[in-house]
Amino acid sequence: MSARIATQGRLIDRSKPITFTFNGKRLHGLQGDTLASALLANDQMLVGRSYKYHRPRGILASGAEEPNALMGLGEGGKFEPNQRATTTELYDGLTARSQNHWPSLEFDVGQVNAALSRFFPAGFYYKTFMWPKSFWEKVYEPVIRQAAGLGAVPKERDADTYEYFYAFTDILVIGGGVAGLQAAKAAAQTGAKVLVLEQTPHWGGRAPVDGGTVDGEPVEAFVERTVAELSAMENVTLRTRAMGAGVYDHGYALGYERLTDHAPLLAGPRHRLWRIRAKRIITATGAIERTLSFAGNDIPGVMLASAMRDYVVNYGVAPGQRVVIATNNDDAYRTAIALKQAGIEVLRVLDARNSGGGDLMRQAHEMGIRIDCGRAIARVKGAKRVTGVSVCAHDGEGGALEEVACDAVAMSGGWSPVVHLWSHCGGKLIWDETQAHFRPDPNRPPTGADGEGFVVPAGAANGELMLDAVLSDADAAGKLAAKAIGFKPKRGKVPQGAGPEEAPMMPVWLMPARATTALRNKAFLDYQNDVKVSDVQLAAQEGYESVEHTKRYTTLGMATDQGKIANINGLAILADSLNAPIPQVGTTTFRPPYTPISMGAIAGEARGEIFQPLRRTPMHDWHDENGADWEPVGHWRRPYAYVRPGESVHDAVMREVKNTREKLGLLDASTLGKLIVKGRDAGKFLDMLYTNMMSTLKPGKCRYGLMCSENGFLIDDGVVARIDEDTFLCHTTTGGADRIHAHMEEWLQCEWWDWQVYVANVTEQFAQIAVVGPNARKLLEKLGGMDVSKDALPFMEWRDGQLAGFDVRVYRISFSGELSYEIAVPACRGRAFWDLLLKEGAEFGVMPYGTEALHIMRAEKGFIMIGDETDGTVIPQDLGLHWAISKKKDDYLGKRAQQRSHMTDPNRWKLVGLETLDGSVLPDGAYAVAEGVNENGQRNVQGRVTSTYFSPTLGRGIAMGLVLHGPDRMGEVLEFPGTDGKAFKAKIVSPVFYDKDGEKQNV
Amino acid sequence: MLILQCPYCGIDAEETELAPGGEAHLKRHGPGSSDEDFHDYLFARENPRGVHFERWRHANGCGKWFHAARDTATLEVFGTYPAQTTEPPKEIRDAITARRPGWRWREFS
């Protein structure tokens, strides 16, 4: 059993007990505990179930690499799944739940998967769930989704707040162990500005647990002194609980600071995302111990040797009372010694090396610990906790020599440098044969804008595992980084580390070396994704030679721990199966973040109302107060309809259309883009941008224009007004203003830079109100001022003037087919003018209308809408807009493209009107079916609906659509299957349903 | 998250200030051009591992389009220059030659 012991515990405060709950059970811990150490102190060795086989799992590690102990933390709006117990600091009232089991952690029905595990080999999903196809949606997918996945998705809105922090520094040091601290000091002494991020709450990393001396003092004293020195330097910023999450192009890095996770009652944001620009980045990220691949290496109670001594030394917790240790290197002897010193029984050290280790082995031996060289673990016994091990010769197949009863197993497969941050931005690795690990290749660092390497690895992250080498390497890294950016390193004494001599490690990728299939079937590589030695071997056997393919086929290293523990062991097995050297097989790609970071931190403050800025017209508040049913259009909100009490939205739309057609409607058209194009060559420029001829437009007149991309496709439309000889005002769609402005700038700056034109976007400078309907002129005449008669201001012309004392520019344009004036006033006068129109218009039946009424009225008139009739594949010719394409111009954007063979294909679908036979409304986007089926067995199609509405004017459904040879097939009836099995029949008609001759608008 | 210097306003702009515009120095083919030329103008793009010329716009800054010469593999930036040119200026080509002797990109070297 695991339990708190009376001695040790350098990080805990025994005078401060803490209460927390695990799966609803009240447990006790101490200030300074992690959730993992507190669970172990309560003998909670079973902490979760594995992903695929639902095998019982215990705590494996003591840090960020933990694959098993994932918890759902908190409740309600503070609930968060998949949190590692090993990096969760305990606080009073913490609530944790284990994951991936049903109905309970102790009794889990999913465990049947484990019994069936020989039916779940690598690539199982790919092989099994292929056929029959019809089973996929209804049977396979729901079952897989139910069984798979890690934690539960939070149900409530996140109650916490998050923020960004922008930091610029000369040197960023990632990692606050002895290497990071020494590198930071060496760099800071040159005067460089240094930022140090440490992911845990404590400085010094592993060194205080691992021991050794620096300049004759215990390493812990060196850490304290160095932190004190750095704290006193003005050019140094130190942050704990801050992880270096990712390294990106040109010295960009992300830091993830957890501000209140350890103390939720603290005020302020929970996480802070540091967005850092550094001239140089030092990765002092340490190393991670590897597991050994023996059968049952995932049973609760089997733990990394370094983690086991962390729990003893840091937290005063014994992960077991009688422990067997298996190793291939000297470091595990530190665990044996630490355990023995804490009064824990160490039954065996099974050292796979025939000749054993160095100083540490001798020390352990002198303490009376039994050491068996050339021995290995054949299998671990137990289910929900370890009950014993079978010992065998390492160089064999696993025939048991001895059974040893024990309650915990420590293992050490050697150490792998944490090269993630070095690799994120392209740093390459080399294989270190002696230590059997990948480490940064100093000749191939990630490079910055100047072409020089901008990341410098230091200490264990650079493959230096001995204390003296760690310190000198880190000191050199700090000086190198500072020197590279122009600072002068001081010559000073490098701290001298000292520790025991260590014998070389021996690579052990499978224990015992020739383990039988049965044993390999229970030897886990990736704990979180349940990938075993046998799975990787199967993948190799099935022809997966690339490590990237094997990863995806077996899911090795694809879990949330990103294979921190699994990767090297897995690719060593793959290399062995392929009979290839490990460096030739290579590693998978390391991608940020180093460990998962919260979605909240990524979003920062961009949530709720400030997720994205809202653009408001000057009349926005009036709409809001008068029943606006809002519709998002770009960054704007536009009223879809103004809903009155007792009305449905549909009722409101019908009322608005009817009233506008019969009396008088007002539309807030302020969101339409307004671009001023001015200059000597403005006309020539617009001739290139629009398909029509704009240069011939006379001042005072308006012309509807179409804009295409160089690909020939329609991108925008709108009315252009010529203001004077050199000046045009181009209206764009609401969503298109910024895009079209940018489009104009691009062509002006990059292609026709010698043309004398400039463009200004004045969309927000003007409020624009459409006064629409038979009574429109009456209202404007009542306001008094400029002459708005048919003769003074004919259709498709504009005039500047005054109405009721307001400075106005009035355009006689109509998107509804009614008598219509669009009136622009300075934005600051918009609301007053709107209010006045409503007041004075009351006697004429004035009523504002929203975007849906606008849509219906334009559809009744057969006017196209960008985004409805167009989707980026439609050219003006498809829409019967030949009249708006100049034949006189040699060139315009899109002209050449519209001559390509596919664009002139007579089989392109063309715009028509559609009228259902029974007057019902066609479903939006419905397809017209044709005879026969395609290769997928789907009905062939011959057209589709682009816009569809109920027209209150005509009392029936109307639609527009693109149909094969449509304009030549007037009167033909097409069939449109709906989604609910009902088929609609519609007749091909002219797209102009209402007032075909335009008599109503031209009065 | 590249940093490119805007040659107009002189600011070392973060990538978040910039909008990418694809390959630089495209020659526009309009009406009268052959199908092949027009096809290549629309679709055929260089995709080198190494020296490349790109268009960028200082979209959240001064709004100007400019060109950048950089190495797509090492992220080294050889220089930026205004977009109002049909070919890379000599000093840019020299800067590339200094770092990548013998480089070629389309018709430039």
Interface residues (C-beta under 8 A of the other chain):
Chain A: Y248 D249 H250 Y252 R277 C425 G426 T447 G448 A449 D450 G451 E710 N711 A742 E745 E746 Q749 C750 E751 W753 D890 D891 K895 R896 A897 Q899 R900 S901
Chain B: M1 L2 I3 E14 E15 A19 G21 R28 H29 G30 P31 G32 S33 D35 F38 L42 R55 R57 A59 G63 K64 W65 D71 T74 L75 E76 V77 A83 Q84 R99
